[in-house]
Amino acid sequence: MTTEDCRIWVVGVAGSGKTTVACALARELSVPHIELDALYWGPGWTAQPWPAFRERVAQAAAGLGWVIDGQYSDLLPDVGRHATTLVWLDPPRWVSYSRVLRRTWSRFVRRVELWSGNRETLRTLCARESIIAYAWRQHHAHRAANQMATDAARRDGRQVITVREAVSPSTLAAVIASISATVREEAER
């Protein structure tokens, strides 16, 4: 395997650092970064119909090398079967939730444009389905799904990296080093 063959899926609850880690890995390995939220959300925060979303994800995952980030547990058959490595970011709940609060507030105040031109608004901040409420409600379900995904990846002989702390430059360097070592080992076989 070469870095061009790496297919890495980065999962974790909201605020765990998925996009930060995925961008760094993609840059380091010189492979495309695919953000599932960018494939899912349309203009006006409209969700893509599930069949169309799955097709877009399947097309992206069929490529030779990539780093995909996103917590869409139902995509395990679509992305998981293609991934050579699964990175599970699993920091303590207080870390991820405080990040969601800071990130969402910052996006609102700075009017950051997200996927398909969407922006955080006072309405989206306070909505029952806001990312803030979603992150709190789905925390345990996503952790359970990620445990199942990592168990399945291990059974299939794939590399699994679990980070149970806040992502820092040193933990990011350790993840990159681990993946690079696996690539070198595979290339020597």
ZIZI-V623269 format. One record per backbone hydrogen bond with DSSP energy under -1.0 kcal/mol. CO is the residue of the C=O (numbers start at 0). NH is the residue of the N-H. E is the energy in kcal/mol with one decimal. If there is no record, write none. Layout:
CO,NH,E + CO,NH,E
This chain:
1,4,-1.5 + 2,5,-1.0 + 5,65,-2.3 + 6,83,-2.8 + 6,84,-1.9 + 7,67,-3.1 + 8,86,-2.7 + 9,69,-1.9 + 10,88,-2.9 + 12,15,-1.8 + 16,20,-2.6 + 17,21,-3.0 + 18,22,-2.7 + 19,23,-1.8 + 20,24,-2.7 + 21,25,-2.7 + 22,26,-2.3 + 23,27,-2.5 + 24,28,-2.7 + 25,29,-1.1 + 25,30,-1.7 + 31,66,-2.2 + 33,68,-2.3 + 35,39,-1.6 + 36,40,-2.7 + 39,47,-2.2 + 45,41,-3.7 + 48,52,-2.6 + 49,53,-2.9 + 50,54,-1.9 + 51,55,-2.3 + 52,56,-2.5 + 53,57,-2.8 + 54,58,-2.3 + 55,59,-1.9 + 56,60,-2.9 + 59,62,-1.1 + 65,7,-2.6 + 66,33,-2.9 + 67,9,-3.2 + 68,35,-2.6 + 69,71,-1.1 + 71,74,-2.3 + 72,75,-1.7 + 74,78,-3.2 + 78,81,-1.2 + 78,82,-1.7 + 83,158,-1.8 + 84,8,-2.3 + 85,160,-2.6 + 86,10,-2.9 + 87,162,-2.8 + 91,95,-1.9 + 92,96,-3.0 + 93,97,-1.8 + 94,98,-1.8 + 95,99,-2.1 + 96,100,-2.3 + 97,101,-2.5 + 98,102,-3.3 + 99,103,-2.6 + 100,104,-2.3 + 101,105,-2.6 + 102,106,-2.5 + 103,107,-2.1 + 104,108,-2.8 + 105,109,-2.6 + 106,111,-1.8 + 113,116,-1.2 + 114,117,-2.2 + 117,113,-4.0 + 120,124,-2.5 + 121,125,-1.9 + 122,126,-1.1 + 126,129,-1.9 + 129,133,-2.9 + 130,134,-2.7 + 131,135,-1.4 + 132,136,-2.6 + 133,137,-2.8 + 137,141,-2.8 + 138,142,-2.1 + 139,143,-2.3 + 140,144,-2.3 + 141,145,-2.4 + 142,146,-2.1 + 143,147,-2.1 + 144,148,-2.3 + 145,149,-2.6 + 146,150,-2.3 + 147,151,-2.4 + 148,152,-2.4 + 149,153,-2.4 + 150,154,-2.3 + 151,155,-1.8 + 152,157,-2.9 + 153,156,-1.7 + 158,85,-2.4 + 160,87,-3.0 + 162,89,-3.8 + 167,171,-2.6 + 168,172,-2.2 + 169,173,-1.9 + 170,174,-2.2 + 171,175,-2.4 + 172,176,-2.5 + 173,177,-2.3 + 174,178,-2.3 + 175,179,-2.7 + 176,180,-2.4 + 177,181,-1.9 + 178,182,-2.3 + 179,183,-2.4 + 180,184,-2.6 + 181,185,-2.7 + 182,186,-2.2 + 183,187,-1.6
